[in-house]
Amino acid sequence: MLKYLTDTISRAIGFTKTESRGALVLIFIIIVGLFLTNWGIRSIKKGAPIVADSTALKWMEEVQASIEVKKESKSTFDKSVYLPTKKPYKKRTKTNVSSSPKKEAVRIEIKDLNKATAEELQIVKGIGPAYSERIVKYRKLLGGFADTTQLNEVYGLQSETIKELVKHFQIMSDVNPIEINTDSLKVLSKHPYINYDLARIILNYRRQHGDITSPEDLLKIKAIDERTFLRLKPYLD
């Protein structure tokens, strides 16, 4: 039968015997394939179970499980977890400025200008060791400050510095008076308001008229003008 078919194909198509055999095998495979395909389709329609590979079944189970998890997570997802926390709004109330506690003014301890040391004077801004020593030295020559305006007579001391100085230091003690009737020419001439010539005139006046009994007696000396008299008067009382 096989030889008959081979010869028939060879005569009809012109194949060799080998080619004819190959064609027969191919036709056989096609027929078997069609038969199996038709059989499978009919089995599915009748509801026959299809035997699947175990690996494929496992893969299908995993796919089904993942679908169920996604459905569950989708239904239970709470977006509020990822939203910023809302804080309750508190309405601001206007604060009464007058009710706030007032800052207490810094209290400055006032000290005696005529007794302050050079170190104590240096607490004032603008007064260093040089200026403080200069103030103390001039105070000693005067016999003490009779008025704070005399600070303007300290060489180099600025008016702004003097304003700060009088905030901390005031005159709280008396000056040392000039011993106008007993002091020597050398002592009198050291006073800032009495130069050497004026000191000699005062001594000559004492010799001619006796002791000076009141500050006004100095006005009898022609060399002493009113400005000099007013400056010396606090040291003659």
C-alpha atoms as one frame of an Amber mdcrd trajectory, in Angstrom:
protein
   0.000   0.000   0.000   2.771   2.375   0.952   4.716   1.495  -2.204   1.608
   2.064  -4.330   1.039   5.497  -2.850   4.688   6.385  -3.304   4.689   5.380
  -6.927   1.445   7.226  -7.565   2.860  10.474  -6.073   6.076  10.080  -8.020
   4.216   9.685 -11.352   1.732  12.458 -10.601   4.077  15.148  -9.258   7.448
  13.993 -10.454   8.960  13.448  -6.968  11.625  10.930  -6.282  10.767   7.980
  -4.102  12.415   9.619  -1.081  10.505  12.875  -1.619   7.283  10.920  -2.059
   7.824   9.132   1.269   8.450  12.473   3.022   5.273  13.912   1.574   3.308
  10.920   2.840   4.724  11.328   6.344   3.831  15.065   6.351   0.304  14.304
   5.215  -0.013  11.767   8.005   1.135  14.245  10.647  -1.339  16.856   9.395
  -4.213  14.380   9.525  -3.322  13.293  13.088  -3.057  16.926  14.167  -6.458
  17.770  12.781  -7.954  14.762  14.482  -6.523  15.672  17.884  -7.629  19.296
  17.539 -11.158  18.280  16.659 -11.250  15.858  19.555 -10.088  18.522  22.027
 -12.718  21.005  20.900 -15.466  18.476  21.330 -14.209  17.562  24.806 -14.323
  21.199  25.948 -17.856  21.623  24.693 -18.959  18.515  26.616 -17.361  19.860
  29.847 -14.608  17.304  30.075 -11.853  18.297  32.437  -8.629  19.308  30.856
  -5.581  17.917  32.580  -3.143  20.782  33.080   0.449  20.798  34.066   1.108
  21.163  37.825   3.358  24.209  37.223   0.621  25.935  35.266  -1.913  25.221
  38.000   0.382  26.678  40.638   0.896  29.785  38.543  -2.857  30.230  38.124
  -3.383  29.883  41.883  -0.791  32.604  42.572  -2.412  34.896  40.032  -5.816
  34.362  41.632  -4.414  34.994  45.124  -2.769  38.240  44.028  -6.046  39.380
  42.490  -7.851  38.708  45.774  -5.191  40.620  47.751  -5.472  43.607  45.418
  -9.244  43.594  45.782  -8.988  43.430  49.552  -6.317  46.128  49.801  -8.309
  48.361  47.471 -11.392  48.077  49.617  -9.589  48.692  52.899  -7.199  51.476
  51.720  -7.558  54.600  53.853  -6.288  57.743  52.162  -6.514  59.731  55.409
  -3.415  57.938  56.685  -1.302  59.795  54.143  -2.979  63.185  54.552  -1.369
  65.846  56.835  -2.754  66.008  60.332  -5.239  68.819  60.684  -4.753  70.877
  63.828  -7.736  72.627  65.343  -7.719  76.319  64.442  -7.370  78.618  67.376
  -8.515  82.175  66.908  -5.918  84.655  68.019  -7.038  87.195  70.508  -5.612
  90.696  70.545  -3.369  91.154  73.511  -3.729  94.292  75.493  -0.427  96.123
  75.307  -1.092  97.957  78.529  -1.597  94.673  80.391   1.878  93.377  79.517
   4.410  93.763  82.316   6.545  96.858  81.966  10.275  96.549  82.036  11.739
  98.030  85.132  14.124 100.889  84.511  17.710 100.075  85.279  18.555 101.703
  88.565  21.839 103.582  88.570  23.716 103.813  91.827  24.810 107.423  92.294
  28.210 107.936  93.884  30.038 110.981  95.241  32.099 112.646  92.540  34.483
 114.051  95.152  35.236 110.634  96.659  35.144 108.318  93.643  38.343 106.486
  92.795  39.894 106.429  89.355  38.770 102.805  88.922  35.161 103.675  89.832
  35.092 106.497  87.293  35.965 104.027  84.549  32.496 102.462  84.661  31.392
 105.374  82.473  31.658 104.790  78.740  34.408 106.953  77.256  36.450 107.192
  80.451  39.536 105.020  80.537  42.547 105.034  82.859  43.977 108.238  81.366
  40.808 110.304  81.737  39.955 108.929  85.167  43.440 109.815  86.484  43.126
 113.258  84.929  39.775 113.858  86.646  41.116 112.754  90.047  44.225 114.920
  89.657  42.235 118.029  88.722  39.809 117.401  91.606  42.729 117.321  94.019
  44.122 120.630  92.697  40.714 122.283  93.099  40.110 120.861  96.539  37.079
 119.028  95.209  34.408 119.837  92.658  31.960 122.536  93.734  29.805 122.030
  90.601  29.589 119.377  87.900  30.131 122.058  85.247  33.776 122.106  86.361
  34.203 118.789  84.566  34.317 120.810  81.341  37.642 122.189  82.590  39.240
 118.716  82.502  41.452 118.685  79.425  40.101 116.533  76.568  36.902 115.422
  78.300  34.019 115.479  75.804  30.587 116.888  76.606  28.906 113.542  75.749
  31.168 111.775  78.225  30.402 114.377  80.898  26.658 113.791  80.413  27.179
 110.074  81.057  29.451 110.820  83.995  26.919 112.955  85.867  24.367 110.111
  85.547  26.554 108.038  87.849  28.357 110.669  89.925  27.085 113.758  91.720
  28.579 116.181  94.247  27.635 114.828  97.661  30.369 116.286  99.883  31.901
 119.706 100.546  35.077 120.998  98.977  38.288 121.668 100.844  38.507 125.470
 101.305  41.516 127.575 100.390  43.346 128.888 103.425  43.521 132.312 101.863
  45.120 133.970 104.957  47.707 131.273 105.730  48.611 129.439 102.536  51.995
 130.244 101.084  52.703 131.676  97.655  53.627 128.186  96.387  50.425 126.580
  97.697  48.127 129.347  96.424  49.680 129.350  92.953  48.965 125.618  92.551
  45.213 126.235  92.569  43.735 126.109  89.011  42.019 129.497  89.531  45.035
 131.298  90.978  48.175 131.761  88.916  51.532 132.815  90.302  51.009 136.555
  89.728  47.575 136.553  91.372  48.908 134.560  94.346  51.644 137.209  94.885
  49.060 140.031  94.703  46.887 138.275  97.324  49.891 137.937  99.668  50.756
 141.661  99.239  47.139 142.568 100.000  47.281 140.528 103.207  50.428 142.349
 104.317  48.910 145.759 103.647  45.267 145.199 104.811  45.432 142.232 107.110
  43.385 139.049 106.896  40.651 138.610 104.351  37.501 138.225 106.443  34.976
 137.546 103.639  35.041 136.451 100.017  33.861 139.917  99.009  37.185 141.375
 100.241  38.770 139.858  97.138  36.718 142.218  94.995  38.846 145.046  96.439
  41.810 143.568  94.560  41.798 145.073  91.072  43.462 142.003  89.531  40.473
 139.822  90.447  37.556 140.232  88.030  34.013 139.030  88.656  34.506 135.723
  86.782  37.564 134.831  88.878  35.728 135.858  92.040  32.738 133.611  91.274
  35.021 130.661  90.604  36.966 131.171  93.870  33.958 131.969  96.071  32.903
 128.315  96.799  36.458 127.686  98.124  36.456 130.731 100.413  33.207 130.188
 102.373
